[in-house]
């Protein structure tokens, strides 16, 4: 299946950036003859890992490079496993010996390799039998003088043949797409057919992770110059944060990359604040208060270090906030007797009112940047957890250029996984 150009370029960029680095982790190599050698392996991306294995017997020792012709395979402790096999990356008799990543083991095994053009190839083998390529082709066909683009999903026929002795799994072959996630689920389902204990997945877990998000946030609402709230900051009380979190692994690019998308609700209240006016025409002393409720949609690219447990991660991205509620009032006390405050007046204009009825027009959508750090792979009673500290900066409550404002929000979040 052909990868989008931007994914291919990103993959190659990550591969190039990693050439000057080493990341040795515990593992083993399987020589062509003799016993298994244990030590450390240099962890690399999919393309490099299929062509070269760098092994050293202990930390600090010189590394030896092995090519597929020199080994039966190699693997990382509790992680990825590779087998040296001869495969044809394209239709035809020509084959190349490469290290194939074994995604699933069992009575049916699933393998993966990436070619020099960034295209992914998958193979399945049953009960130690030969590898069978999982491919799909596309081309033009002509019907009644009209040309149509036709996709031939050859891999579904191969899977149906492999799964012939498990009716329930075979029946779902037509819904399987040619990607790591769907193929892994299908082969694991076949391996578990009529088996009491399911066989484990060897390698990355490519499933989307869903979690309930609980937390607390505190924000600061600041105003720029040019209005009666010039250079004033309003700090909210700690507010609860509730929502759902979704994590999409980008395993085809790198084991360390993923996309985190949250849908969060928070309601913040800014207590009454007294301050001196920076605009002489509005009296000597001001008071203002705000309250708001937002539906937040932060989208962040995650970079994690999966070799550690707990797993540290860093996230960067953008955020969109939809204002479900925006409320604010102000009042001032005159410079002359009786020095009493006037009545509370709405800060925001409303539809149908003149500009003089309020000071600001509401901003329904707020945009900004968000960053966070956290720890994953935490478990309690078999339930996965992650903790996160997040900072967010958005463009505030008003869309008037002269009355610009900004939110700075800090939050501590707990992600409780829905899947054990």
Number of C-alpha atoms within 10 A of each C-alpha: 15 10 13 10 11 9 13 18 15 13 19 18 11 14 18 12 10 14 11 7 11 12 11 19 18 21 23 21 26 19 15 12 9 7 9 12 15 19 18 25 27 20 22 21 21 24 21 16 20 23 18 16 25 20 26 23 17 14 12 8 11 11 17 11 13 17 18 22 16 14 18 17 25 28 24 21 16 11 15 17 23 26 21 22 18 16 20 14 19 12 9 7 8 10 13 13 16 22 31 28 25 22 24 25 20 19 16 18 21 26 26 20 23 20 15 10 13 22 16 21 23 25 21 23 18 16 9 10 11 11 17 18 20 21 21 14 11 10 10 11 12 10 8 5 7 8 11 11 9 12 12 11 17 13 23 21 15 18 21 18 11 18 23 14 12 16 12 13 20 20 12 12 19 13 10 17 16 18 14 22 16 16 23 21 16 22 25 24 19 25 23 18 17 10 10 7 9 14 16 12 18 16 19 16 15 17 14 13 16 18 20 18 22 19 19 15 21 19 22 18 20 20 22 17 15 14 17 21 23 17 14 17 17 20 20 20 15 16 16 17 21 19 18 17 21 19 19 17 21 15 17 20 21 17 20 16 21 20 18 19 19 20 18 20 20 18 20 22 20 21 14 14 15 14 13 16 20 19 14 10 9 17 18 17 17 20 18 21 20 21 15 16 17 20 19 21 19 23 22 22 19 22 18 20 16 17 15 11 11 15 15 19 18 19 21 19 18 17 20 19 23 16 18 14 14 17 15 18 18 22 20 23 18 17 13 9 7 8 13 11 13 11 11 14 15 19 20 19 16 14 7 7 9 9 13 8 14 16 19 22 17 19 17 16 19 21 20 18 17 22 21 19 17 19 19 20 15 15 14 8 6 10 13 18 18 20 20 19 17 19 17 20 20 21 20 23 26 22 17 13 9 12 19 19 23 20 22 18 18 20 19 18 20 19 21 21 20 12 11 8
